[in-house]
Amino acid sequence: MRGGHAPAQAAGRPSAAVLKPVASRPMSASAFSAPIANVPEWSVTELATALKRTLEDAFGHVRLKGEISGYRGPHGSGHAYFSLKDGGAKIDAVIWKGTMLRLRHKPKEGLEVVVTGRITTYPGKSAYQIVVDSLEPAGAGAWMALLEERRRLLAAEGLFDAARKRPVPYLPTVVGVVTSPTGAVIRDILHRLADRFPRPVLVWPVRVQGEGAAEEIAAAIHGFNALEPGGAIPRPDVLIVARGGGSIEDLWCFNEEIVVRAAAASTIPLISAVGHETDVTLIDHAADRRAPTPTGAAEMAVPVLHELLADLDSLSRRHAGALIRLVDQRRGELRGLTRALPGPEALLAQKRQRLDLAEARLAPALAANARDAQNRLNRALQGLARNPPSLRLARARERLAAIDHRPRHALERVLAVQGERLNGVSRRLDRAPAQGLERLAGRLSRATALFSSLNYRAVLARGYALVLDGSGRPVGAAEAARVAGQVTVEFADGRVAATIDGAAPPETPPSPARPAPRRAARRKESGTDAKKAPEADALQGSLFER
């Protein structure tokens, strides 16, 4: 264990708050049972506070190396809890939220780390622990294992796919550089750009090592990408992220996830030039091009001006020679084609011959056409002489005179017939409403008479009564009346309430047969009423069911 104080020194200077022994000589068993007046009383909190102060004063800050075990965190509070162990011991550890947020390397289960922190106690558990202020992997093997795991996770997301990489422009207008402004890297890049092809350079100064370097590098990449084309600050056509050589710990900020994601998300082609040729970081996999050194990155960004000018001069000479040869070739081809072309006389001779032949045929054709037209005219004149227009007009007048007033007389006869039909229809329409009303009045009077004869109140007026239960429905049996208990008896002049006591009334002799109602005899006498008997019975039944 390494720290500000050794354990032997801590044992030699305990805090004043630590309990002192009662006596230097041994005590017998009977002495414990006797009251000891000079021993002070401590509360549990006082003792825990004294132990905490003694432990913190004795050890202060220490550096511990061990394996993370039982990692729990970060919790909802943001704190993380775990244990550090080696082959013979284990100590609890805690990382507070503020420290957890600024750690470059997050703790993981089974990771061997070196931590720096304060030794203290937790009175609630009577246990001691270390409050971690910093944490880093122990040894290069741990760094490489962590690097390989992170590379595998980011590669699984497709951030290193070759299909995502963009070509670097051949001749960028502006070059953006993300690096430290005070190191030799920026001077090497500027010097190499000036030698090859001077271009405007925008430098975004960042820290390339230590705490906060990864956040600054990622912010610089995002910042260059956020520049608007054609704005006050020109937007670079290519980015160079560069740093000199160093150990894996020195280059670790270029392996941080935030830097790798920023490089992969950059819309500007990015060249990574971190460390020497043998140094490989995760930003090299996410970048569009990887340069072995910062100087090599400058060579990838721009071509050599002198070589470009020499190539341009060579291409210009080749272009001029090719044009001359092409003109000579086209001139020779034109001369050959000219010799193969016929002369103007040869081209016009055939056309002249066709014109002469047409001229010779034109005069006979015109004469024949004139004779045909003369013949057609003579035939037309002969037809007019045989059937002149005056004769045709006279015949038309004779036919018109023969027709005379026959159309008018026919129209008058048709109108007379239609008038008689219309008068007959009008008379029938005048009689139709009155006849319809008479039929409806007769039907209404018969329906009224039928309703009056079938109304149950007419039956009540002859001395009968209607028994209703509590819901107002007719009661048709004595058993139903006894079940209802309370009934209403409706007479012709009103209703009365009644209570059924349940006793059966004395039997009465059957009444003599009553003659059928007179209206039934009348219904038999009337043929029309007999036909409506089923309808009347149905209506009466519906009336009694109300």
C-alpha positions as CSV (number, residue, x, y, z in Angstrom):
1,M,0.0,0.0,0.0
2,R,1.3,3.4,-1.0
3,G,0.2,6.7,0.4
4,G,1.1,9.8,2.3
5,H,1.7,7.9,5.5
6,A,2.9,4.4,6.3
7,P,0.9,2.2,8.6
8,A,3.7,2.1,11.1
9,Q,3.7,5.9,11.4
10,A,-0.1,5.8,11.8
11,A,0.2,3.5,14.7
12,G,2.7,5.8,16.4
13,R,0.5,9.0,16.5
14,P,-3.1,8.2,17.2
15,S,-5.7,10.9,17.5
16,A,-6.4,12.5,20.9
17,A,-9.9,11.3,20.7
18,V,-9.0,7.6,20.8
19,L,-9.8,5.7,24.0
20,K,-6.9,5.4,26.5
21,P,-6.4,2.1,28.5
22,V,-7.7,2.2,32.0
23,A,-4.7,0.7,33.7
24,S,-1.3,-0.7,32.7
25,R,-1.5,-3.7,34.9
26,P,-3.7,-6.7,34.3
27,M,-7.1,-6.8,36.0
28,S,-8.7,-9.8,37.6
29,A,-12.1,-11.1,36.8
30,S,-13.5,-9.6,40.0
31,A,-12.2,-6.2,39.0
32,F,-14.6,-6.1,36.0
33,S,-17.5,-6.6,38.3
34,A,-16.5,-3.7,40.6
35,P,-17.6,-0.2,39.5
36,I,-14.8,1.8,37.9
37,A,-15.4,5.5,38.6
38,N,-12.6,7.0,36.4
39,V,-13.7,5.4,33.0
40,P,-15.5,8.0,30.9
41,E,-18.7,7.1,29.1
42,W,-18.8,7.3,25.3
43,S,-21.7,7.3,23.0
44,V,-21.6,5.2,19.9
45,T,-21.6,8.3,17.6
46,E,-18.7,9.8,19.6
47,L,-16.7,6.6,19.3
48,A,-17.4,6.3,15.5
49,T,-16.5,10.0,15.0
50,A,-13.2,9.6,16.9
51,L,-12.3,6.5,14.9
52,K,-13.2,8.2,11.6
53,R,-11.0,11.2,12.5
54,T,-8.1,9.0,13.5
55,L,-8.2,6.9,10.4
56,E,-8.4,10.0,8.1
57,D,-5.6,11.8,9.9
58,A,-3.3,8.7,9.9
59,F,-3.6,7.8,6.1
60,G,-5.0,10.8,4.2
61,H,-4.7,10.1,0.4
62,V,-3.5,6.7,-0.7
63,R,-3.1,4.9,-4.0
64,L,-4.4,1.4,-4.2
65,K,-4.1,-1.3,-6.8
66,G,-6.6,-4.0,-7.0
67,E,-9.4,-5.8,-8.9
68,I,-12.9,-4.3,-9.0
69,S,-15.4,-6.7,-7.4
70,G,-19.2,-6.4,-6.7
71,Y,-19.6,-3.3,-8.9
72,R,-22.9,-1.5,-8.3
73,G,-23.6,1.7,-10.1
74,P,-24.1,4.3,-10.9
75,H,-27.2,4.4,-8.8
76,G,-30.1,6.8,-9.2
77,S,-28.1,9.3,-7.1
78,G,-25.2,9.0,-9.5
79,H,-22.8,7.3,-7.0
80,A,-21.1,4.0,-7.6
81,Y,-20.1,1.4,-5.0
82,F,-17.8,-1.6,-5.3
83,S,-14.9,-3.3,-3.6
84,L,-11.1,-3.5,-4.4
85,K,-9.5,-6.9,-3.6
86,D,-6.3,-8.7,-4.1
87,G,-5.2,-12.2,-3.0
88,G,-5.4,-11.5,0.7
89,A,-7.8,-8.6,1.5
90,K,-10.7,-6.5,0.3
91,I,-11.7,-2.9,0.9
92,D,-15.0,-1.1,0.1
93,A,-14.8,1.8,-2.3
94,V,-17.2,4.6,-3.3
95,I,-17.2,7.1,-6.2
96,W,-19.3,10.2,-5.7
97,K,-21.4,11.5,-8.6
98,G,-19.2,14.5,-9.4
99,T,-16.1,12.3,-9.6
100,M,-18.0,9.7,-11.6
101,L,-18.9,12.2,-14.3
102,R,-15.3,13.4,-14.9
103,L,-13.6,10.0,-14.9
104,R,-12.1,9.1,-18.2
105,H,-12.3,5.4,-17.5
106,K,-15.4,4.0,-15.9
107,P,-15.1,1.2,-13.5
108,K,-16.2,-2.3,-14.6
109,E,-16.5,-5.6,-12.9
110,G,-13.2,-7.6,-12.9
111,L,-11.1,-4.7,-14.1
112,E,-7.7,-4.3,-12.4
113,V,-7.2,-0.6,-11.6
114,V,-5.1,1.9,-9.7
115,V,-7.2,4.3,-7.6
116,T,-6.3,7.4,-5.6
117,G,-8.6,8.5,-2.8
118,R,-9.2,9.1,0.9
119,I,-9.4,6.4,3.6
120,T,-12.5,7.0,5.8
121,T,-15.1,5.1,7.7
122,Y,-18.8,4.6,7.3
123,P,-20.3,4.7,10.9
124,G,-23.6,3.2,9.7
125,K,-21.9,-0.1,9.1
126,S,-18.8,0.1,11.4
127,A,-16.7,-0.4,8.2
128,Y,-13.8,1.5,6.6
129,Q,-13.7,2.4,2.9
130,I,-11.9,4.5,0.3
131,V,-13.5,7.5,-1.4
132,V,-12.1,7.4,-4.9
133,D,-10.9,10.6,-6.6
134,S,-9.3,9.1,-9.7
135,L,-9.2,5.7,-11.4
136,E,-7.2,4.3,-14.3
137,P,-6.4,0.8,-15.5
138,A,-3.4,-1.0,-14.0
139,G,-0.7,-1.7,-16.6
140,A,-0.6,-1.7,-20.4
141,G,-2.3,-5.0,-20.6
142,A,-5.4,-3.6,-19.0
143,W,-5.3,-0.6,-21.3
144,M,-5.1,-2.8,-24.3
145,A,-7.9,-5.1,-23.1
146,L,-10.1,-2.0,-22.5
147,L,-9.2,-0.7,-25.9
148,E,-10.0,-4.0,-27.7
149,E,-13.4,-4.3,-25.9
150,R,-14.3,-0.7,-26.9
151,R,-13.1,-1.3,-30.5
152,R,-15.3,-4.4,-30.7
153,L,-18.4,-2.6,-29.4
154,L,-18.0,0.4,-31.8
155,A,-17.3,-1.9,-34.8
156,A,-20.5,-3.8,-34.0
157,E,-22.4,-0.5,-34.5
158,G,-20.8,-0.1,-38.0
159,L,-18.8,3.0,-37.2
160,F,-15.7,1.5,-38.8
161,D,-17.3,0.2,-42.0
162,A,-15.4,0.9,-45.2
163,A,-18.6,1.9,-47.0
164,R,-19.0,4.9,-44.7
165,K,-15.6,6.4,-45.6
166,R,-15.6,9.4,-48.0
167,P,-12.8,10.3,-50.4
168,V,-10.5,13.2,-49.5
169,P,-10.8,16.1,-52.0
170,Y,-7.9,16.3,-54.4
171,L,-7.3,20.1,-53.9
172,P,-9.2,21.5,-50.9
173,T,-9.8,25.2,-50.6
174,V,-9.4,25.4,-46.8
175,V,-7.8,22.8,-44.5
176,G,-9.0,22.5,-40.9
177,V,-6.6,21.2,-38.2
178,V,-7.5,20.0,-34.7
179,T,-4.4,19.8,-32.5
180,S,-2.5,21.6,-29.8
181,P,-1.4,25.1,-30.9
182,T,1.9,24.9,-28.9
183,G,3.3,21.6,-30.1
184,A,5.6,20.7,-32.9
185,V,2.8,19.0,-34.8
186,I,1.1,22.1,-36.0
187,R,4.4,23.5,-37.2
188,D,5.2,20.4,-39.1
189,I,1.7,20.4,-40.8
190,L,2.0,24.1,-41.7
191,H,5.5,23.7,-43.0
192,R,4.6,20.7,-45.1
193,L,1.5,22.4,-46.5
194,A,3.5,25.5,-47.4
195,D,6.1,23.3,-49.2
196,R,3.6,21.2,-51.2
197,F,0.6,23.5,-51.9
198,P,-0.1,26.6,-49.8
199,R,-3.7,26.6,-48.6
200,P,-5.5,28.6,-46.0
201,V,-5.5,26.7,-42.7
202,L,-7.9,26.9,-39.8
203,V,-6.5,25.7,-36.5
204,W,-8.9,24.7,-33.7
205,P,-6.7,24.6,-30.6
206,V,-7.4,21.7,-28.2
207,R,-5.6,19.7,-25.5
208,V,-4.4,16.4,-26.8
209,Q,-3.6,14.8,-23.5
210,G,-5.1,14.6,-20.0
211,E,-8.5,15.3,-18.5
212,G,-11.0,17.0,-20.7
213,A,-9.0,16.5,-23.9
214,A,-11.5,14.1,-25.4
215,E,-14.4,16.5,-24.9
216,E,-12.4,19.3,-26.5
217,I,-11.4,17.2,-29.6
218,A,-15.0,16.1,-30.1
219,A,-16.2,19.6,-29.8
220,A,-13.7,20.8,-32.3
221,I,-14.8,18.2,-34.9
222,H,-18.5,19.2,-34.3
223,G,-17.6,22.8,-34.5
224,F,-15.9,22.6,-37.9
225,N,-18.9,20.6,-39.2
226,A,-21.3,23.3,-37.9
227,L,-19.7,26.0,-40.0
228,E,-22.0,27.2,-42.8
229,P,-20.6,27.1,-46.4
230,G,-20.0,30.6,-47.6
231,G,-20.2,32.1,-44.1
232,A,-17.9,34.6,-42.4
233,I,-15.6,31.7,-41.4
234,P,-14.9,29.5,-44.3
235,R,-15.8,25.8,-43.9
236,P,-12.9,23.4,-44.4
237,D,-13.0,20.9,-47.2
238,V,-10.9,18.4,-45.2
239,L,-10.0,18.0,-41.5
240,I,-6.8,16.8,-39.9
241,V,-6.8,15.5,-36.3
242,A,-3.2,15.2,-35.2
243,R,-0.9,14.6,-32.2
244,G,2.6,13.5,-31.7
245,G,3.8,10.2,-30.4
246,G,3.4,8.9,-26.8
247,S,2.4,6.0,-24.6
248,I,-1.0,4.4,-24.7
249,E,-2.0,6.5,-21.7
250,D,-0.9,9.7,-23.5
251,L,-2.9,8.8,-26.6
252,W,-5.9,7.5,-24.7
253,C,-8.1,10.6,-25.3
254,F,-8.2,9.5,-29.0
255,N,-9.7,6.2,-28.0
256,E,-12.6,7.7,-26.1
257,E,-16.0,6.9,-27.4
258,I,-17.0,10.6,-27.7
259,V,-14.1,11.3,-30.1
260,V,-14.7,8.2,-32.2
261,R,-18.4,9.0,-32.6
262,A,-17.6,12.6,-33.5
263,A,-15.1,11.5,-36.2
264,A,-17.6,8.9,-37.6
265,A,-20.4,11.6,-37.7
266,S,-18.2,14.2,-39.5
267,T,-19.6,15.2,-42.9
268,I,-16.2,16.7,-43.7
269,P,-13.6,14.1,-44.8
270,L,-11.3,13.5,-41.9
271,I,-7.6,12.4,-41.8
272,S,-6.3,11.0,-38.5
273,A,-2.6,11.5,-37.7
274,V,-2.2,10.4,-34.1
275,G,1.2,9.2,-32.8
276,H,3.8,7.5,-34.9
277,E,3.3,4.9,-37.6
278,T,3.1,2.1,-35.1
279,D,0.5,3.8,-32.8
280,V,-3.0,2.8,-33.6
281,T,-6.0,4.5,-31.9
282,L,-9.7,4.0,-32.4
283,I,-10.1,7.4,-34.3
284,D,-7.9,5.8,-37.0
285,H,-10.6,3.3,-37.7
286,A,-13.4,5.9,-37.8
287,A,-11.5,8.4,-39.9
288,D,-11.8,8.5,-43.7
289,R,-8.0,8.3,-44.1
290,R,-5.2,7.4,-41.6
291,A,-1.8,9.0,-41.9
292,P,1.3,7.5,-40.3
293,T,2.4,10.9,-39.0
294,P,1.1,14.5,-39.0
295,T,3.5,15.3,-41.9
296,G,2.0,12.4,-43.8
297,A,-1.5,13.8,-43.1
298,A,-0.4,17.1,-44.7
299,E,0.9,15.2,-47.8
300,M,-2.5,13.4,-48.1
301,A,-4.4,16.7,-47.8
302,V,-2.9,18.6,-50.7
303,P,-0.8,17.7,-53.8
304,V,2.6,19.0,-54.7
305,L,2.3,22.4,-56.4
306,H,5.4,22.0,-58.6
307,E,4.4,18.5,-59.7
308,L,0.9,19.7,-60.4
309,L,2.3,22.6,-62.5
310,A,4.6,20.2,-64.3
311,D,1.7,17.8,-65.0
312,L,-0.4,20.7,-66.2
313,D,2.3,21.9,-68.5
314,S,2.8,18.4,-69.9
315,L,-1.0,18.0,-70.4
316,S,-1.2,21.4,-72.1
317,R,1.6,20.5,-74.6
318,R,0.0,17.1,-75.2
319,H,-3.4,18.8,-75.7
320,A,-2.0,21.3,-78.2
321,G,-0.2,18.5,-80.1
322,A,-3.3,16.4,-80.1
323,L,-5.4,19.3,-81.5
324,I,-2.9,19.9,-84.3
325,R,-2.9,16.2,-85.2
326,L,-6.7,16.2,-85.1
327,V,-7.0,19.2,-87.4
328,D,-4.5,17.7,-89.9
329,Q,-6.4,14.4,-89.8
330,R,-9.8,16.1,-90.4
331,R,-8.3,18.2,-93.2
332,G,-7.0,15.1,-95.0
333,E,-10.4,13.4,-94.6
334,L,-12.2,16.5,-95.9
335,R,-10.0,16.6,-99.0
336,G,-10.7,12.9,-99.7
337,L,-14.4,13.5,-99.3
338,T,-14.2,16.5,-101.6
339,R,-12.6,14.5,-104.4
340,A,-15.4,11.9,-104.1
341,L,-18.2,14.4,-104.5
342,P,-19.7,14.9,-108.0
343,G,-19.6,18.4,-109.7
344,P,-22.5,20.8,-109.9
345,E,-23.3,20.0,-113.6
346,A,-23.6,16.3,-112.7
347,L,-25.9,17.0,-109.8
348,L,-28.2,19.3,-111.9
349,A,-28.3,17.4,-115.2
350,Q,-30.9,14.8,-114.0
351,K,-33.1,17.6,-112.5
352,R,-32.9,19.5,-115.8
353,Q,-34.0,16.5,-117.8
354,R,-37.0,15.9,-115.5
355,L,-38.0,19.5,-115.9
356,D,-37.8,19.3,-119.7
357,L,-40.0,16.2,-119.8
358,A,-42.6,17.8,-117.5
359,E,-42.7,20.9,-119.7
360,A,-43.3,18.8,-122.8
361,R,-46.3,17.0,-121.2
362,L,-47.8,20.2,-119.7
363,A,-49.4,21.7,-122.9
364,P,-51.3,18.6,-124.1
365,A,-52.5,18.0,-120.5
366,L,-53.8,21.6,-120.2
367,A,-55.7,21.2,-123.6
368,A,-57.3,17.9,-122.6
369,N,-58.4,19.4,-119.3
370,A,-60.0,22.4,-121.0
371,R,-61.9,20.0,-123.4
372,D,-63.2,18.0,-120.5
373,A,-64.5,21.2,-118.7
374,Q,-66.2,22.4,-121.9
375,N,-68.0,19.0,-122.3
376,R,-69.3,19.1,-118.7
377,L,-70.5,22.7,-119.3
378,N,-72.4,21.7,-122.5
379,R,-74.1,18.8,-120.8
380,A,-75.2,21.1,-117.9
381,L,-76.7,23.6,-120.5
382,Q,-78.6,20.9,-122.3
383,G,-80.1,19.7,-119.0
384,L,-81.3,23.2,-118.1
385,A,-82.8,23.6,-121.6
386,R,-84.9,20.4,-121.2
387,N,-86.0,21.2,-117.6
388,P,-85.8,24.9,-117.1
389,P,-86.1,26.4,-113.5
390,S,-89.3,28.3,-114.4
391,L,-91.1,25.0,-115.2
392,R,-90.0,23.4,-111.9
393,L,-91.2,26.5,-110.1
394,A,-94.6,26.4,-111.8
395,R,-95.0,22.7,-110.8
396,A,-94.2,23.5,-107.2
397,R,-96.8,26.3,-107.2
398,E,-99.5,23.9,-108.5
399,R,-98.7,21.3,-105.7
400,L,-99.0,24.1,-103.1
401,A,-102.3,25.3,-104.5
402,A,-103.6,21.7,-104.4
403,I,-102.8,21.4,-100.7
404,D,-104.5,24.7,-100.0
405,H,-106.3,24.7,-96.5
406,R,-106.1,20.9,-95.8
407,P,-103.5,21.2,-93.0
408,R,-105.5,23.9,-91.2
409,H,-108.7,21.8,-91.3
410,A,-106.8,18.7,-90.1
411,L,-105.3,20.7,-87.2
412,E,-108.8,22.0,-86.2
413,R,-110.2,18.5,-86.1
414,V,-107.4,17.3,-83.9
415,L,-107.8,20.2,-81.5
416,A,-111.6,19.5,-81.3
417,V,-111.0,15.8,-80.5
418,Q,-108.4,16.7,-77.8
419,G,-110.8,19.4,-76.4
420,E,-113.6,16.8,-75.9
421,R,-111.2,14.4,-74.2
422,L,-110.0,17.2,-71.9
423,N,-113.5,18.2,-70.9
424,G,-114.4,14.5,-70.0
425,V,-111.3,14.3,-67.8
426,S,-112.1,17.6,-66.2
427,R,-115.6,16.4,-65.3
428,R,-114.3,13.2,-63.8
429,L,-111.7,15.1,-61.8
430,D,-114.5,17.4,-60.4
431,R,-116.5,14.4,-59.2
432,A,-113.6,12.4,-57.8
433,P,-112.9,14.4,-54.5
434,A,-116.6,14.4,-53.5
435,Q,-116.9,10.6,-54.1
436,G,-113.7,10.0,-52.2
437,L,-114.9,12.1,-49.2
438,E,-118.2,10.2,-49.2
439,R,-116.3,6.8,-49.1
440,L,-114.0,8.0,-46.3
441,A,-117.0,9.4,-44.3
442,G,-118.8,6.1,-44.5
443,R,-115.7,4.2,-43.4
444,L,-115.2,6.6,-40.5
445,S,-118.9,6.2,-39.3
446,R,-118.6,2.4,-39.4
447,A,-115.3,2.5,-37.5
448,T,-116.9,4.8,-34.9
449,A,-119.9,2.6,-34.4
450,L,-117.6,-0.5,-34.1
451,F,-115.4,1.2,-31.5
452,S,-118.4,2.3,-29.5
453,S,-119.7,-1.3,-29.4
454,L,-116.4,-2.8,-28.5
455,N,-115.3,-0.2,-25.8
456,Y,-115.0,-2.0,-22.5
457,R,-116.4,1.0,-20.7
458,A,-119.8,0.2,-22.2
459,V,-119.5,-3.2,-20.5
460,L,-118.7,-1.4,-17.2
461,A,-121.8,0.8,-17.6
462,R,-124.0,-2.4,-17.6
463,G,-122.8,-3.2,-14.1
464,Y,-119.5,-5.1,-14.6
465,A,-116.2,-4.2,-13.0
466,L,-112.5,-4.6,-14.1
467,V,-109.9,-5.8,-11.5
468,L,-106.4,-4.5,-11.9
469,D,-103.2,-5.5,-10.1
470,G,-100.6,-3.1,-8.7
471,S,-99.0,-2.5,-12.1
472,G,-102.3,-1.7,-13.8
473,R,-102.8,-4.9,-15.7
474,P,-106.1,-6.8,-15.7
475,V,-106.5,-9.7,-13.3
476,G,-108.3,-12.6,-15.0
477,A,-108.3,-15.3,-12.3
478,A,-109.1,-15.5,-8.5
479,E,-105.8,-17.1,-7.8
480,A,-103.9,-14.2,-9.4
481,A,-106.0,-11.7,-7.3
482,R,-105.1,-13.6,-4.1
483,V,-101.4,-13.5,-5.1
484,A,-101.6,-9.7,-5.9
485,G,-103.1,-9.0,-2.5
486,Q,-103.8,-5.3,-3.2
487,V,-106.0,-4.7,-6.3
488,T,-107.9,-1.9,-7.9
489,V,-111.5,-2.3,-9.0
490,E,-112.6,-0.1,-11.8
491,F,-116.3,0.7,-12.3
492,A,-118.1,2.8,-14.8
493,D,-117.9,5.9,-12.6
494,G,-114.4,5.4,-11.1
495,R,-111.9,3.2,-9.3
496,V,-111.7,1.8,-5.7
497,A,-108.8,0.0,-3.9
498,A,-109.4,-3.4,-2.4
499,T,-107.5,-6.0,-0.3
500,I,-107.9,-9.7,-1.0
501,D,-108.1,-11.6,2.3
502,G,-107.4,-15.0,0.6
503,A,-110.6,-16.8,1.8
504,A,-112.6,-18.5,-0.9
505,P,-116.2,-17.1,-1.3
506,P,-119.2,-19.4,-0.8
507,E,-120.3,-21.3,-3.8
508,T,-123.3,-19.8,-5.6
509,P,-125.6,-21.6,-7.9
510,P,-124.9,-21.0,-11.5
511,S,-126.8,-18.2,-13.0
512,P,-129.3,-19.0,-15.7
513,A,-128.1,-18.7,-19.2
514,R,-128.2,-15.2,-20.4
515,P,-129.3,-14.4,-23.9
516,A,-126.7,-13.4,-26.2
517,P,-126.2,-9.6,-26.5
518,R,-128.5,-8.0,-29.1
519,R,-125.5,-6.6,-30.9
520,A,-124.4,-10.2,-31.7
521,A,-127.8,-10.8,-33.3
522,R,-127.5,-7.6,-35.3
523,R,-124.0,-8.7,-36.4
524,K,-125.4,-12.0,-37.7
525,E,-128.0,-10.1,-39.6
526,S,-125.6,-7.7,-41.2
527,G,-123.4,-9.3,-43.8
528,T,-120.7,-6.7,-43.6
529,D,-120.5,-6.8,-39.8
530,A,-120.2,-10.6,-39.9
531,K,-117.1,-10.3,-42.1
532,K,-115.5,-7.9,-39.5
533,A,-116.2,-10.1,-36.4
534,P,-112.6,-11.4,-36.2
535,E,-111.3,-7.9,-36.4
536,A,-113.7,-6.7,-33.7
537,D,-112.8,-9.5,-31.4
538,A,-109.1,-8.7,-31.8
539,L,-109.7,-5.0,-31.1
540,Q,-111.8,-5.9,-28.0
541,G,-109.1,-8.1,-26.7
542,S,-106.5,-5.4,-27.2
543,L,-108.7,-2.9,-25.4
544,F,-109.1,-5.1,-22.3
545,E,-105.4,-5.7,-22.1
546,R,-104.5,-2.0,-21.5
